[in-house]
């Protein structure tokens, strides 16, 4: 008896779902009236994405420098007679940080690297490495020669 009652309820529910589905399909069917196509399909504007490094920045990495314009290599210098020579190397950023005076030895600290007189080593200057040779250490200055530069340079301690 319980089974017949359960099956009857199930059958009524299933029929109700089918009838309401058919009724919904009939109600959703297109009408026979002719409507204007402009009212039926409105024009949707397209999105425009502008990626110009001069005016916009990276939204995910706003402090990134990868989108900065790359400067072209300098053009060779033209001399009279049609001879061209490469441009001079960029100036090397060397800083004399300290002069250490001992009883029998003097040391100079240039760009966080210690030098004795006559010592040669690579130093990080800016974003490049250069070879520097210490020629002379004075009381407040140091004379050094830089690889690729013909004349020696004199570095001075900064005044506090």
Secondary structure as UniProt FT lines:
FT   HELIX           2..28
FT   HELIX           37..40
FT   TURN            53..55
FT   TURN            62..63
FT   TURN            66..67
FT   STRAND          77..78
FT   TURN            80..81
FT   STRAND          84..85
FT   STRAND          96..101
FT   STRAND          106..110
FT   TURN            111..112
FT   STRAND          113..115
FT   TURN            117..118
FT   STRAND          120..125
FT   TURN            126..127
FT   STRAND          128..137
FT   STRAND          141..146
FT   TURN            147..148
FT   STRAND          153..156
//
